Amino acid sequence: MNRTSARLVVALLATIAAVTLGALPANADAAITTLTASADRTRIDAGQSLTVSGTLTRATADGAQPVASATIGIAYCPTPSFCGEFVAKPVTDAAGHYEASVSPVRSGSYRADFLPADGTLAKATATTAQITVLQPASIPEFTAARGADGRIPAHGVIAFPRFTPSPIPVEIQSFSAKTWCWTTVATATATWDGTAFVFGATVAQPGWGLWRAHYAGVPDQFKAATSDVAFVR
């Protein structure tokens, strides 16, 4: 074997060794850790806060022991396959306990991650149960008045601060003195007019009464909304 071939063999063996070492764990002696995560509420209105908490322990010969002074990253996950950046980084206390106050903007879950700074402890992760966040809705404008032809045009605006459902059915209701309850007399689908979601319907109904608009909401997604009452002669 000439000198050039020997150098090539040495270089090849060094490369193989580097690849092999790189495939091994950074520290095979890292202690196994266990992380838990839970939310104190699993159903809230958008804008409200909840608390994510849990514990971090390490496996020892004497059983699980708490890990103190460890930073836990809390990330919001709108879907099980995607989580955003850390929104909180609580530190565990002497009992290995951590907690953080968070405000989810929509339904999803929170993932807690322990990413150790050295190789003495293994990393760990945990995810809370699904959290349902109900989005708000309001009907800030509603009018109803009898027209010259005797019919009653009813119009209004429905608003959604952050997210918008589709479709948006709005019930036009009148109060019946006979049944002492609200009765839906028409249903209008709200549409975007360039500045707001508007709805309207014209109803043929004799007699005076109280009128309102009502949005039933969407189960586990949007809250219901009701307008102010209009008096129709």
Secondary structure, 3 states (H helix, E strand, C coil): CCHHHHHHHHHHHHHHHHHHHHHCCCCCCCECEEECCEECCCEEECCCCEEEEEEEEEEECCEEEECCCCEEEEEEECECCECCCEEECCECCCCCEEEEEECCCCCEEEEEEECCCCCCECCEEEECCCEEEEECCEEEEEEECCCCCCCEEEEEEEECCCCCCCCCEEEEEEEECCCCEEEEEEEEECEECCCCEEEEEEECCCCCEEEEEEECCECCCECCEECCCEEEC
